């Protein structure tokens, strides 16, 4: 009690006022932590109300992804990219996995599960032959993996799509698909490279502004962007998806699920670190399905060819974001467990700093 007989705030449980910024940051954290749920909800919205996001396409896609890449760029340093290019073996391995694992899986699944529908089989093969998608950069960011490596791999695989996508599709599906390589590369630079570079530059030139007003909200913008893209693509092809059958859904699930698994396992076998292997897994498992939709619509008469691409857009986003959430939760749990062990050790009345010194000096257990 103070001199006036009133309870002092020092002892009282005074309720802390929550500012608008704290509310906004809380909402962003909620959206980021529930990425898989929001992406799935977007897919359901697209199926149940196809016209809800029909306006979100074309240039809107590009601007939304570009804003997401700008936010990710703010979290990076120039040194991050220097480290990536200092290890070109990682880039070679990532691109090699992209154009071997996914086309092979797509071809095998199309021949076994979709043999009764050549159009759906061609669409699945087209998805497998597409480059890595820009959404993989978002998921890599949310997973706490290597964003610089992800950006470089996405750009490299997209540039190689000029040759690889039509050639592989021709070999595996029997149909040559013309690809505007220059336009594809320019689009990737506009959506991925330039915004990331702008974000890195902004952080260098105005670090205080970027850290306070952009960086805290970037993950939530990324989540909303991916969810909206999935909802839009699913909505525009909802009729074809309902008519496709369970075999197609199973094929797409296996394609991306095995892609994630093989990308991770093969990277670990090659001797890469856990962080790099997670990045490789995401890059291999996630395709540029939106590109597949565009190519299928432009170069195939049967609209069913675009259906696997549309389903793929949602499936790999949900699976990738769920995987990112699992890794993030696992890392956080591991950190909490280690902190608890350290705290427990220091609470031990028999603990002595000499024990730590003895273990560090000799490598033996504490006495």
Residue frames relative to the residue before (quaternion, step in Angstrom):
aa qw qx qy qz dx dy dz
X 1.0000 0.0000 0.0000 0.0000 0.00 0.00 0.00
X 0.3297 -0.7320 0.5504 0.2294 3.58 -1.04 0.68
X 0.7700 -0.3871 0.2416 0.4460 3.57 -1.32 -0.01
X 0.6967 0.4614 -0.2808 0.4721 3.62 1.08 -0.58
X 0.5641 -0.6360 0.3729 0.3718 3.57 1.26 0.13
X 0.5597 0.5846 -0.3991 0.4310 3.54 1.25 0.23
X 0.5634 -0.6151 0.4328 0.3420 3.53 -1.16 0.68
X 0.4209 -0.7154 0.5015 0.2440 3.54 -0.82 1.01
X 0.5386 -0.6293 0.4596 0.3203 3.55 -1.10 0.74
X 0.5367 0.6307 -0.4008 0.3918 3.56 1.25 -0.39
X 0.7556 0.3514 -0.1876 0.5200 3.55 1.08 -0.80
X 0.6413 0.5537 -0.3286 0.4174 3.56 1.14 -0.58
X 0.4440 -0.6438 0.5515 0.2902 3.53 -1.26 0.51
X 0.0399 -0.8337 0.5507 -0.0025 3.57 0.44 1.21
X 0.4221 -0.7142 0.4997 0.2493 3.56 -0.88 0.94
X 0.3470 -0.7549 0.5238 0.1879 3.52 -0.74 1.10
X 0.3946 -0.7145 0.5237 0.2440 3.55 -0.90 0.93
X 0.3046 -0.7520 0.5621 0.1608 3.54 -0.94 0.97
X 0.3378 -0.7537 0.5321 0.1864 3.57 -0.73 1.06
X 0.6607 -0.4955 0.3836 0.4133 3.56 -1.30 0.29
X 0.6301 0.5365 -0.3381 0.4481 3.59 1.00 -0.75
X 0.6625 0.5013 -0.3072 0.4642 3.57 0.95 -0.87
X 0.6204 0.5257 -0.3389 0.4732 3.58 1.09 -0.70
X 0.6585 0.5096 -0.3057 0.4618 3.57 0.95 -0.90
X 0.6623 0.4968 -0.3066 0.4695 3.57 0.96 -0.87
X 0.6268 0.5332 -0.3311 0.4618 3.58 1.09 -0.70
X 0.6493 0.5098 -0.3077 0.4731 3.56 1.02 -0.85
X 0.6417 0.5177 -0.3160 0.4694 3.58 1.03 -0.81
X 0.6471 0.5133 -0.3187 0.4650 3.58 0.98 -0.82
X 0.6301 0.5311 -0.3275 0.4622 3.57 1.04 -0.80
X 0.6624 0.5036 -0.3060 0.4627 3.59 0.91 -0.92
X 0.6664 0.5074 -0.3051 0.4532 3.59 0.93 -0.88
X 0.6933 0.4822 -0.2786 0.4574 3.58 0.90 -0.90
X 0.7448 0.3523 -0.2022 0.5294 3.58 1.21 -0.47
X 0.1254 0.8428 -0.5099 0.1182 3.56 1.15 0.70
X 0.6886 0.4724 -0.3210 0.4468 3.68 0.68 -0.92
X 0.6518 0.5295 -0.3147 0.4424 3.57 0.99 -0.86
X 0.6805 0.4910 -0.2902 0.4600 3.57 0.94 -0.89
X 0.6368 0.5108 -0.3333 0.4716 3.60 1.02 -0.75
X 0.6501 0.5022 -0.3107 0.4782 3.58 0.98 -0.84
X 0.6343 0.5231 -0.3250 0.4673 3.59 1.01 -0.80
X 0.6217 0.5364 -0.3361 0.4613 3.57 1.08 -0.70
X 0.6438 0.5157 -0.3159 0.4689 3.57 1.03 -0.80
X 0.6451 0.5098 -0.3153 0.4739 3.58 0.98 -0.84
X 0.6336 0.5273 -0.3269 0.4622 3.59 1.00 -0.81
X 0.6500 0.5231 -0.3136 0.4533 3.57 1.00 -0.84
X 0.6783 0.4882 -0.2899 0.4665 3.57 1.04 -0.77
X 0.7495 0.4176 -0.2178 0.4653 3.58 0.91 -0.92
X 0.7901 0.1153 -0.0581 0.5992 3.58 1.15 -0.61
X 0.1616 -0.8667 0.4630 0.0913 3.60 0.53 1.20
X 0.7070 0.4767 -0.2773 0.4427 3.60 1.03 -0.63
X 0.4498 0.7333 -0.4360 0.2642 3.59 1.26 -0.21
X 0.8063 0.1382 -0.0669 0.5712 3.60 1.01 -0.77
X 0.2281 0.8096 -0.5123 0.1736 3.57 1.12 0.63
X 0.6215 0.5536 -0.3391 0.4385 3.59 1.17 -0.52
X 0.6446 0.5418 -0.3198 0.4344 3.57 1.18 -0.53
X 0.4363 0.6568 -0.4952 0.3649 3.58 -0.07 1.31
X 0.7847 0.3610 -0.2252 0.4507 3.55 -1.32 0.02
X 0.8496 -0.0226 0.0495 0.5246 3.56 -0.74 -1.09
X 0.5776 0.5792 -0.3818 0.4303 3.59 1.12 -0.56
X 0.5913 0.5548 -0.3495 0.4695 3.58 1.10 -0.75
X 0.7014 0.5001 -0.2749 0.4271 3.53 0.76 -1.13
X 0.6775 0.4902 -0.2992 0.4596 3.58 0.89 -0.91
X 0.6488 0.5205 -0.3179 0.4550 3.58 1.00 -0.82
X 0.6794 0.4701 -0.2922 0.4817 3.59 0.90 -0.89
X 0.6272 0.5437 -0.3372 0.4442 3.58 1.03 -0.75
X 0.6520 0.5047 -0.3174 0.4684 3.60 0.98 -0.80
X 0.6236 0.5305 -0.3298 0.4701 3.56 1.12 -0.71
X 0.6646 0.5032 -0.2978 0.4652 3.57 0.96 -0.89
X 0.5967 0.5552 -0.3570 0.4563 3.59 1.09 -0.68
X 0.6659 0.5027 -0.2982 0.4635 3.58 0.94 -0.89
X 0.6551 0.4982 -0.3175 0.4711 3.56 1.02 -0.76
X 0.6205 0.5621 -0.3398 0.4283 3.56 1.04 -0.77
X 0.6184 0.5611 -0.3403 0.4324 3.56 1.10 -0.67
X 0.6661 0.4951 -0.3077 0.4653 3.60 1.15 -0.52
X 0.6623 0.5299 -0.2937 0.4408 3.60 1.27 -0.23
X 0.2763 -0.7149 0.6146 0.1865 3.51 -1.37 0.30
X 0.6327 -0.5332 0.3912 0.4030 3.58 -1.19 0.48
X 0.6205 0.5728 -0.3378 0.4158 3.56 1.05 -0.78
X 0.5718 0.6037 -0.3808 0.4046 3.60 1.15 -0.59
X 0.7000 0.4525 -0.2695 0.4823 3.59 0.94 -0.89
X 0.5824 0.5678 -0.3718 0.4475 3.58 1.11 -0.63
X 0.6521 0.5184 -0.3069 0.4602 3.58 0.99 -0.87
X 0.6391 0.5291 -0.3335 0.4476 3.61 1.00 -0.79
X 0.7236 0.4309 -0.2540 0.4757 3.59 0.80 -0.98
X 0.5769 0.5702 -0.3793 0.4452 3.58 1.25 -0.25
X 0.7373 0.2953 -0.1928 0.5762 3.59 1.28 -0.25
X 0.0942 -0.8511 0.5145 0.0444 3.63 0.46 1.19
X 0.5277 0.6332 -0.4112 0.3892 3.59 1.20 -0.40
X 0.6145 0.5483 -0.3475 0.4484 3.60 1.07 -0.67
X 0.6568 0.5081 -0.3080 0.4643 3.56 0.97 -0.90
X 0.6522 0.5159 -0.3101 0.4608 3.57 0.92 -0.93
X 0.6674 0.5083 -0.2998 0.4542 3.58 0.90 -0.95
X 0.6663 0.5218 -0.3050 0.4367 3.59 0.89 -0.92
X 0.6872 0.4655 -0.2818 0.4813 3.58 0.89 -0.94
X 0.6292 0.5372 -0.3345 0.4513 3.60 1.02 -0.79
X 0.6524 0.5011 -0.3127 0.4749 3.59 0.96 -0.84
X 0.6245 0.5669 -0.3328 0.4217 3.57 1.00 -0.88
X 0.8038 0.3122 -0.1426 0.4859 3.59 0.82 -1.00
X 0.6514 0.4396 -0.3553 0.5061 3.59 1.20 0.43
X 0.7021 0.4789 -0.2776 0.4479 3.58 0.77 -1.04
X 0.7504 0.4357 -0.2480 0.4308 3.59 0.61 -1.10
X 0.6640 0.4751 -0.3405 0.4663 3.68 0.83 -0.73
X 0.6456 0.5212 -0.3237 0.4547 3.59 1.02 -0.81
X 0.6537 0.5050 -0.3069 0.4727 3.58 0.94 -0.87
X 0.6603 0.5173 -0.3095 0.4479 3.58 0.90 -0.93
X 0.6562 0.5117 -0.3103 0.4596 3.58 0.94 -0.87
X 0.6731 0.5009 -0.2970 0.4558 3.59 0.89 -0.94
X 0.6799 0.4827 -0.2876 0.4712 3.59 0.93 -0.88
X 0.6370 0.5289 -0.3279 0.4549 3.59 1.01 -0.79
X 0.6852 0.4906 -0.2836 0.4575 3.58 1.00 -0.84
X 0.7373 0.4207 -0.2364 0.4728 3.59 1.08 -0.64
X 0.8027 0.3150 -0.1463 0.4848 3.60 0.85 -0.94
X 0.7838 0.2981 -0.1464 0.5248 3.60 1.12 -0.60
X 0.2697 0.8082 -0.4905 0.1833 3.59 1.15 0.51
X 0.6490 0.5278 -0.3218 0.4436 3.61 1.18 -0.41
X 0.7546 0.2676 -0.1725 0.5737 3.60 1.28 -0.19
X 0.2742 -0.7957 0.5181 0.1523 3.57 -0.22 1.25
X 0.6225 0.5535 -0.3484 0.4299 3.59 1.07 -0.65
X 0.6756 0.4679 -0.2903 0.4903 3.58 0.92 -0.91
X 0.6206 0.5397 -0.3388 0.4569 3.59 1.06 -0.76
X 0.6546 0.5050 -0.3083 0.4706 3.60 0.96 -0.87
X 0.6457 0.5257 -0.3171 0.4541 3.58 1.02 -0.79
X 0.6516 0.5033 -0.3174 0.4705 3.59 0.98 -0.79
X 0.6433 0.5088 -0.3190 0.4750 3.58 1.00 -0.82
X 0.6173 0.5450 -0.3384 0.4554 3.57 1.04 -0.78
X 0.6305 0.5228 -0.3293 0.4698 3.60 0.97 -0.82
X 0.6851 0.5025 -0.2879 0.4419 3.58 0.89 -0.93
X 0.7096 0.4513 -0.2522 0.4787 3.58 1.14 -0.62
X 0.5093 0.6403 -0.4251 0.3873 3.60 1.25 -0.03
X 0.5542 -0.5994 0.4479 0.3646 3.61 -1.18 0.39
X 0.6778 -0.4509 0.3728 0.4453 3.55 -1.31 0.01
X 0.4138 -0.7398 0.4811 0.2236 3.56 -1.00 0.82
X 0.5988 -0.5757 0.4186 0.3672 3.55 -1.22 0.50
X 0.5535 0.5998 -0.4040 0.4131 3.61 1.17 -0.40
X 0.5601 0.6012 -0.3912 0.4144 3.60 1.19 -0.46
X 0.6083 0.5472 -0.3517 0.4547 3.58 1.12 -0.63
X 0.6330 0.5291 -0.3182 0.4671 3.56 1.08 -0.79
X 0.6845 0.4837 -0.2818 0.4671 3.57 0.87 -0.99
X 0.6124 0.5395 -0.3390 0.4680 3.59 1.06 -0.76
X 0.6335 0.5364 -0.3079 0.4650 3.54 1.02 -0.86
X 0.7096 0.4526 -0.2585 0.4742 3.57 0.88 -0.96
X 0.6600 0.5088 -0.3047 0.4612 3.60 1.17 -0.55
X 0.4396 -0.6972 0.4610 0.3289 3.58 1.22 -0.28
X 0.4353 0.6770 -0.4720 0.3598 3.59 1.22 0.53
X 0.7144 -0.4577 0.3192 0.4221 3.61 -1.27 -0.28
X 0.2594 -0.7930 0.5361 0.1282 3.60 -0.21 1.28
X 0.6368 0.5202 -0.3609 0.4400 3.68 0.85 -0.76
X 0.6575 0.4911 -0.3122 0.4787 3.61 0.94 -0.85
X 0.6374 0.5339 -0.3263 0.4497 3.59 0.99 -0.81
X 0.6579 0.5066 -0.3065 0.4653 3.59 0.93 -0.90
X 0.6624 0.4997 -0.3073 0.4660 3.60 0.93 -0.89
X 0.6708 0.4965 -0.3023 0.4607 3.61 0.92 -0.86
X 0.6308 0.5255 -0.3328 0.4639 3.60 1.00 -0.79
X 0.6757 0.4939 -0.2898 0.4642 3.57 0.91 -0.94
X 0.6675 0.5069 -0.3042 0.4528 3.59 0.93 -0.92
X 0.6873 0.4725 -0.2919 0.4682 3.60 0.88 -0.91
X 0.6327 0.5251 -0.3316 0.4626 3.59 1.09 -0.68
X 0.6365 0.5165 -0.3234 0.4727 3.58 1.00 -0.81
X 0.6910 0.4743 -0.2726 0.4725 3.60 0.97 -0.86
X 0.5141 0.6542 -0.4096 0.3740 3.58 1.26 -0.34
X 0.4794 0.6670 -0.4235 0.3820 3.57 1.26 -0.41
X 0.7719 0.2860 -0.1409 0.5500 3.55 1.00 -0.89
X 0.7156 0.5145 -0.2749 0.3841 3.56 0.78 -1.08
X 0.6689 0.5221 -0.3265 0.4164 3.62 0.84 -0.90
X 0.7216 0.4064 -0.2885 0.4804 3.66 0.70 -0.87
X 0.6504 0.5319 -0.3284 0.4314 3.60 0.99 -0.79
X 0.6905 0.4703 -0.2823 0.4715 3.58 0.84 -0.98
X 0.6494 0.5110 -0.3246 0.4603 3.59 0.97 -0.83
X 0.6290 0.5301 -0.3249 0.4666 3.57 1.06 -0.77
X 0.6874 0.4854 -0.2818 0.4609 3.57 0.92 -0.91
X 0.7690 0.3912 -0.1960 0.4660 3.56 0.89 -0.93
X 0.7796 0.3023 -0.1608 0.5244 3.61 1.00 -0.77
X 0.4768 -0.7082 0.4165 0.3126 3.58 1.25 -0.18
X 0.6960 0.4125 -0.2676 0.5233 3.60 1.25 0.23
X 0.3187 -0.7424 0.5584 0.1885 3.58 -0.84 0.95
X 0.1520 -0.7851 0.5971 0.0625 3.56 -0.86 1.04
X 0.3269 -0.7476 0.5373 0.2134 3.63 -0.58 1.03
X 0.0916 -0.7953 0.5990 0.0196 3.57 -0.90 0.95
X 0.3715 -0.7022 0.5653 0.2221 3.55 -0.93 0.94
X 0.2269 -0.8357 0.4863 0.1168 3.56 0.17 1.32
X 0.6627 0.5006 -0.3109 0.4622 3.57 0.91 -0.91
X 0.6714 0.4965 -0.2945 0.4647 3.56 0.91 -0.90
X 0.6301 0.5375 -0.3205 0.4598 3.56 1.07 -0.79
X 0.6777 0.4882 -0.2860 0.4696 3.56 0.95 -0.91
X 0.6405 0.5177 -0.3218 0.4670 3.59 0.99 -0.85
X 0.6431 0.5251 -0.3180 0.4579 3.57 0.99 -0.85
X 0.6557 0.5079 -0.3135 0.4624 3.58 0.96 -0.84
X 0.6327 0.5209 -0.3300 0.4684 3.57 1.00 -0.80
X 0.6778 0.5068 -0.2881 0.4481 3.56 0.97 -0.92
X 0.7447 0.4158 -0.2193 0.4738 3.57 0.97 -0.88
X 0.7947 0.3097 -0.1452 0.5015 3.59 0.98 -0.79
X 0.7770 0.4092 -0.2328 0.4179 3.57 0.37 -1.26
X 0.7129 0.4705 -0.2826 0.4364 3.58 0.66 -1.06
X 0.6692 0.4781 -0.3297 0.4636 3.66 0.84 -0.77
X 0.6399 0.5154 -0.3342 0.4618 3.60 1.01 -0.77
X 0.6466 0.5051 -0.3137 0.4779 3.58 0.95 -0.87
X 0.6393 0.5203 -0.3204 0.4668 3.59 1.01 -0.83
X 0.6473 0.5182 -0.3166 0.4608 3.58 1.03 -0.77
X 0.6410 0.5097 -0.3199 0.4763 3.58 0.98 -0.85
X 0.6631 0.5039 -0.3007 0.4646 3.59 0.96 -0.90
X 0.6477 0.5248 -0.3203 0.4501 3.58 0.96 -0.86
X 0.6413 0.5177 -0.3250 0.4638 3.55 1.03 -0.77
X 0.6589 0.5093 -0.3063 0.4611 3.57 1.05 -0.75
X 0.7546 0.4169 -0.2087 0.4617 3.56 0.94 -0.94
X 0.8004 0.0817 -0.0220 0.5934 3.60 1.08 -0.67
X 0.0415 -0.8627 0.5040 0.0057 3.55 0.69 1.11
X 0.6421 0.5398 -0.3287 0.4340 3.59 0.98 -0.80
X 0.6653 0.4962 -0.2891 0.4772 3.56 0.93 -0.95
X 0.6760 0.5025 -0.2962 0.4504 3.57 0.87 -0.99
X 0.6831 0.4986 -0.2937 0.4456 3.57 0.90 -0.90
X 0.7284 0.4435 -0.2478 0.4597 3.59 0.99 -0.79
X 0.8257 0.3037 -0.1202 0.4599 3.58 0.82 -0.97
X 0.7622 0.3531 -0.2067 0.5016 3.63 1.12 -0.36
X 0.6916 0.5306 -0.3001 0.3874 3.58 0.68 -1.09
X 0.6803 0.4998 -0.3326 0.4205 3.67 0.81 -0.79
X 0.7451 0.4189 -0.2130 0.4732 3.58 1.13 -0.64
X 0.4569 0.7268 -0.4234 0.2894 3.60 1.27 -0.20
X 0.6583 0.5110 -0.3453 0.4316 3.66 0.80 -0.80
X 0.6603 0.5081 -0.3163 0.4537 3.59 0.96 -0.83
X 0.6151 0.5311 -0.3412 0.4724 3.60 1.05 -0.74
X 0.6369 0.5313 -0.3204 0.4576 3.58 1.02 -0.83
X 0.6514 0.5223 -0.3089 0.4555 3.58 0.94 -0.90
X 0.6814 0.4897 -0.2862 0.4626 3.57 0.83 -1.01
X 0.6299 0.5502 -0.3285 0.4388 3.58 1.03 -0.81
X 0.6885 0.4699 -0.2877 0.4716 3.59 0.80 -1.00
X 0.6477 0.5213 -0.3213 0.4532 3.60 0.93 -0.85
X 0.6708 0.4969 -0.2996 0.4619 3.59 0.95 -0.85
X 0.6323 0.5282 -0.3328 0.4588 3.60 1.00 -0.79
X 0.6602 0.5028 -0.3037 0.4681 3.58 0.90 -0.93
X 0.6591 0.5195 -0.3071 0.4488 3.58 0.91 -0.91
X 0.6608 0.5199 -0.3019 0.4493 3.56 0.98 -0.87
X 0.6875 0.4780 -0.2885 0.4643 3.60 0.85 -0.98
X 0.6554 0.5042 -0.3104 0.4688 3.58 0.94 -0.88
X 0.6503 0.5364 -0.3189 0.4332 3.59 0.94 -0.84
X 0.7009 0.4800 -0.2723 0.4519 3.57 0.95 -0.85
X 0.7688 0.2817 -0.1729 0.5475 3.60 1.21 -0.34
X 0.2614 0.8185 -0.4852 0.1624 3.59 1.21 0.39
X 0.6376 0.5387 -0.3372 0.4353 3.62 0.97 -0.80
X 0.6825 0.4824 -0.2844 0.4696 3.57 0.92 -0.93
X 0.6255 0.5461 -0.3394 0.4420 3.58 1.04 -0.74
X 0.6659 0.5082 -0.3037 0.4540 3.59 0.94 -0.89
X 0.7063 0.4573 -0.2605 0.4736 3.55 1.11 -0.68
X 0.5473 0.6763 -0.3783 0.3163 3.61 1.20 -0.34
X 0.4332 -0.7152 0.4607 0.2978 3.62 0.98 -0.71
X 0.6538 -0.5594 0.3565 0.3641 3.59 -1.25 0.47
X 0.5672 0.6090 -0.3968 0.3872 3.61 1.11 -0.55
X 0.6457 0.5186 -0.3212 0.4593 3.56 1.02 -0.77
X 0.6405 0.5196 -0.3245 0.4631 3.59 0.92 -0.89
X 0.6595 0.5064 -0.3032 0.4655 3.58 0.93 -0.90
X 0.6374 0.5413 -0.3216 0.4441 3.58 0.98 -0.86
X 0.6862 0.4731 -0.2849 0.4734 3.58 0.88 -0.94
X 0.6282 0.5345 -0.3333 0.4568 3.59 1.00 -0.80
X 0.6820 0.4760 -0.2872 0.4753 3.59 0.91 -0.91
X 0.6128 0.5674 -0.3513 0.4231 3.59 0.99 -0.81
X 0.7540 0.3841 -0.2219 0.4845 3.57 0.74 -1.03
X 0.6268 0.5461 -0.3449 0.4358 3.59 0.99 -0.75
X 0.6879 0.4524 -0.2749 0.4965 3.58 0.91 -0.91
X 0.5994 0.5638 -0.3552 0.4434 3.59 1.13 -0.63
X 0.6454 0.5038 -0.3118 0.4822 3.58 0.94 -0.88
X 0.6946 0.4966 -0.2838 0.4364 3.58 0.83 -1.03
X 0.7067 0.4557 -0.2766 0.4652 3.59 0.80 -0.98
X 0.6022 0.5607 -0.3576 0.4417 3.60 1.05 -0.67
X 0.6851 0.4732 -0.2756 0.4804 3.56 1.00 -0.87
X 0.6965 0.4923 -0.2843 0.4378 3.58 0.77 -1.07
X 0.6881 0.4817 -0.2927 0.4569 3.60 0.82 -0.94
X 0.6289 0.5230 -0.3356 0.4674 3.60 1.10 -0.64
X 0.6505 0.4994 -0.3135 0.4786 3.58 1.00 -0.79
X 0.6343 0.5227 -0.3269 0.4664 3.58 1.03 -0.80
X 0.6659 0.4984 -0.2932 0.4713 3.59 1.09 -0.71
X 0.5809 -0.6391 0.3451 0.3673 3.58 1.28 -0.03
X 0.4391 0.6998 -0.4647 0.3185 3.60 1.20 0.28
X 0.6055 -0.5714 0.4191 0.3623 3.55 -1.25 0.50
X 0.6793 -0.4839 0.3591 0.4189 3.55 -1.30 0.27
X 0.6596 0.5133 -0.3090 0.4538 3.59 0.93 -0.87
X 0.6678 0.4875 -0.2943 0.4794 3.58 0.95 -0.87
X 0.6559 0.5175 -0.3095 0.4541 3.60 0.97 -0.85
X 0.6181 0.5229 -0.3444 0.4753 3.58 1.06 -0.65
X 0.6385 0.5218 -0.3188 0.4674 3.57 1.01 -0.81
X 0.6487 0.5144 -0.3083 0.4685 3.58 0.95 -0.91
X 0.6307 0.5464 -0.3272 0.4434 3.57 0.97 -0.86
X 0.6853 0.4775 -0.2792 0.4737 3.57 0.89 -0.96
X 0.6605 0.5146 -0.3109 0.4498 3.59 0.96 -0.85
X 0.6813 0.4709 -0.2898 0.4798 3.59 0.99 -0.79
X 0.7210 0.4851 -0.2564 0.4232 3.58 0.87 -0.94
X 0.7442 0.3731 -0.2087 0.5132 3.60 1.13 -0.57
X 0.1642 -0.8119 0.5587 0.0409 3.56 -0.73 1.14
X 0.5180 -0.5888 0.5054 0.3601 3.54 -1.33 0.26
X 0.0961 -0.8523 0.5139 0.0171 3.56 0.48 1.28
X 0.5904 0.5662 -0.3704 0.4401 3.58 1.12 -0.60
X 0.6192 0.5205 -0.3333 0.4844 3.57 1.08 -0.73
X 0.6277 0.5425 -0.3278 0.4518 3.57 1.02 -0.80
X 0.6296 0.5290 -0.3283 0.4648 3.59 1.00 -0.81
X 0.6664 0.5075 -0.3004 0.4561 3.57 0.91 -0.95
X 0.6863 0.4853 -0.2853 0.4605 3.59 0.86 -0.97
X 0.6531 0.5163 -0.3142 0.4563 3.57 0.96 -0.87
X 0.6707 0.5009 -0.2956 0.4602 3.58 0.94 -0.87
X 0.7189 0.4662 -0.2518 0.4500 3.57 1.01 -0.82
X 0.8270 0.2908 -0.1008 0.4705 3.58 0.96 -0.81
X 0.7043 0.3656 -0.2756 0.5425 3.62 1.23 0.11
X 0.4530 -0.7051 0.4791 0.2608 3.56 -0.90 0.94
X 0.6913 0.4633 -0.2753 0.4812 3.57 1.05 -0.77
X 0.3916 -0.7475 0.4805 0.2388 3.64 -0.59 1.07
X 0.5284 0.6452 -0.4102 0.3690 3.61 1.22 -0.32
X 0.5568 0.6178 -0.3950 0.3902 3.60 1.15 -0.52
X 0.6799 0.4967 -0.2942 0.4522 3.61 1.06 -0.68
X 0.5308 0.6733 -0.4009 0.3229 3.60 1.18 -0.44
X 0.6601 0.4872 -0.3423 0.4579 3.68 0.79 -0.79
X 0.6230 0.5442 -0.3373 0.4494 3.57 1.08 -0.71
X 0.6602 0.5076 -0.3036 0.4629 3.58 0.97 -0.87
X 0.6604 0.4864 -0.3091 0.4813 3.59 0.94 -0.84
X 0.6182 0.5688 -0.3331 0.4283 3.56 1.03 -0.83
X 0.6139 0.5811 -0.3528 0.4013 3.59 0.98 -0.84
X 0.7120 0.4269 -0.2525 0.4971 3.57 0.98 -0.84
X 0.6566 0.5432 -0.3213 0.4130 3.57 0.89 -0.96
X 0.7258 0.4257 -0.2818 0.4611 3.60 0.72 -0.95
X 0.6146 0.5363 -0.3603 0.4525 3.61 1.12 -0.53
X 0.6665 0.4845 -0.3013 0.4798 3.58 0.97 -0.86
X 0.6815 0.4809 -0.2944 0.4665 3.59 0.87 -0.92
X 0.6698 0.5059 -0.3005 0.4529 3.57 0.93 -0.88
X 0.6827 0.4756 -0.2938 0.4706 3.57 0.92 -0.88
X 0.6192 0.5277 -0.3437 0.4690 3.59 1.09 -0.67
X 0.6423 0.5137 -0.3104 0.4766 3.57 1.03 -0.82
X 0.6399 0.5188 -0.3186 0.4688 3.57 1.01 -0.83
X 0.6535 0.5115 -0.3079 0.4653 3.58 0.98 -0.85
X 0.6377 0.5268 -0.3239 0.4593 3.58 1.03 -0.80
X 0.6733 0.4884 -0.3001 0.4669 3.58 0.89 -0.93
X 0.6423 0.5238 -0.3203 0.4588 3.57 0.98 -0.85
X 0.6646 0.4929 -0.2957 0.4774 3.58 0.95 -0.92
X 0.6469 0.5239 -0.3216 0.4513 3.58 0.96 -0.83
X 0.6586 0.4994 -0.3115 0.4688 3.59 0.95 -0.85
X 0.6585 0.5079 -0.3085 0.4618 3.57 0.98 -0.89
X 0.6512 0.5142 -0.3082 0.4652 3.59 0.99 -0.85
X 0.6417 0.5206 -0.3166 0.4659 3.55 1.01 -0.83
X 0.6551 0.5101 -0.3084 0.4642 3.56 1.00 -0.85
X 0.6480 0.5116 -0.3146 0.4685 3.58 0.98 -0.84
X 0.6544 0.5182 -0.3134 0.4528 3.58 0.99 -0.85
X 0.6577 0.4984 -0.3099 0.4721 3.58 0.98 -0.82
X 0.6457 0.5153 -0.3212 0.4631 3.57 1.01 -0.81
X 0.6458 0.5197 -0.3152 0.4621 3.56 1.04 -0.81
X 0.6440 0.5188 -0.3240 0.4595 3.59 1.01 -0.75
X 0.6436 0.5074 -0.3199 0.4753 3.56 1.03 -0.80
X 0.6554 0.5109 -0.3118 0.4606 3.58 0.94 -0.91
X 0.6479 0.5181 -0.3130 0.4625 3.57 0.98 -0.85
X 0.6341 0.5403 -0.3252 0.4475 3.55 1.03 -0.80
X 0.7089 0.4561 -0.2683 0.4663 3.55 0.89 -0.92
X 0.6271 0.5270 -0.3378 0.4635 3.58 1.22 -0.42
X 0.5171 0.6445 -0.4115 0.3846 3.58 1.25 -0.34
X 0.4188 -0.7285 0.4745 0.2624 3.66 -0.64 1.04
X 0.6681 0.4896 -0.3008 0.4727 3.59 1.22 -0.43
X 0.4692 0.6912 -0.4438 0.3243 3.57 1.27 -0.05
X 0.0084 0.7740 -0.6330 0.0117 3.51 -1.10 0.76
X 0.5372 -0.6255 0.4574 0.3331 3.55 -1.04 0.76
X 0.5606 0.6026 -0.3941 0.4091 3.57 1.19 -0.45
X 0.5794 0.5838 -0.3747 0.4279 3.59 1.15 -0.55
X 0.6568 0.5022 -0.3050 0.4726 3.56 0.97 -0.89
X 0.6593 0.5152 -0.3063 0.4541 3.55 0.91 -0.91
X 0.6464 0.5174 -0.3154 0.4636 3.58 1.01 -0.86
X 0.6702 0.4959 -0.3056 0.4599 3.60 0.92 -0.92
X 0.6692 0.5069 -0.3067 0.4486 3.59 0.93 -0.88
X 0.6950 0.4856 -0.2735 0.4543 3.57 1.02 -0.81
X 0.8100 0.3014 -0.1268 0.4868 3.58 0.93 -0.88
X 0.4038 -0.7065 0.4862 0.3186 3.59 1.15 -0.55
X 0.5641 0.5990 -0.3787 0.4238 3.60 1.31 0.03
X 0.6245 -0.5378 0.4046 0.3965 3.56 -1.28 0.30
X 0.6431 -0.5253 0.3930 0.3951 3.53 -1.29 0.40
X 0.3664 -0.7189 0.5492 0.2174 3.55 -1.10 0.72
